[in-house]
């Protein structure tokens, strides 16, 4: 994967399933992105379009060699969530109203990648907590192909 040093254009399909207070939502989109490698980590970058404002929000998913995933969204609400299989990890959600401390609990995390052709899937099931209060259950299903 030498070409990953400079980046490879990829097509991304993302499904997000959300359960909050008994209500379920599903969001799906297809975006163009870029995949590249720095050190032992693989990065997926793409722009997510806000369905209300139509603003483009830069999103980066960093996949560490140990299988942990760091998800960063850089819109009006800045979010950095780390997912590690079976662990509870503290994070901060920066909103226009201030910083909200949150925790992620990741009961399921699976990453599969292939070199030829460059493709893969990232599956993350996580719970988001504010203190001891459950904010929601989330499932991310991301597929990419070069």
C-alpha positions, 0 to 999 in steps of 0.5 A, a space after each residue: 500500500 505504498 500509494 497510501 502515503 500520498 492518499 487514494 481517492 475512495 468511495 464511502 457508504 455510511 449508515 448510522 443507526 441511532 436509538 435515543 429515548 426509544 426513538 430510532 433513526 437511520 441516516 445513510 449517505 454516499 460520499 467521496 473521500 480519501 484514504 491514506 496512511 501515516 505511520 501505523 495508522 490509516 485515515 479515512 477523510 470525507 465531507 459530511 453534508 449537514 441535512 439542515 444547513 447544507 454545510 459540509 462538515 469535515 470528518 476523519 476516521 483514524 484507525 490505529 494499528 491496535 484496532 482503536 478508532 478515533 472519529 473527529 467531526 469538525 463542524 459547528 459542534 466539534 466532536 472527538 470520540 475514541 472507540 476501543 472494543 469493550 472499553 469506556 473512554 472519556 471524550 468532549 463534545 464542543 457545542 456553541 453552548 460549551 463543552 459537554 463531557 461524554 463517555 463512549 462504551 464500545 461493545 462491538 468494534 470490527 475493522 476489515 481492510 484489503 489491499 487489492 483492491 483497496 477496500 474495507 469496512 468499519 463497524 462500531 456499536 457504541 453507547 454515548 453517556 453524559 455522566 451516568 445518563 445514557 444519551 443513545 445507542 449508535 451503530 456506524 457501518 462504513 464501507 469504502 472502496 478505491 
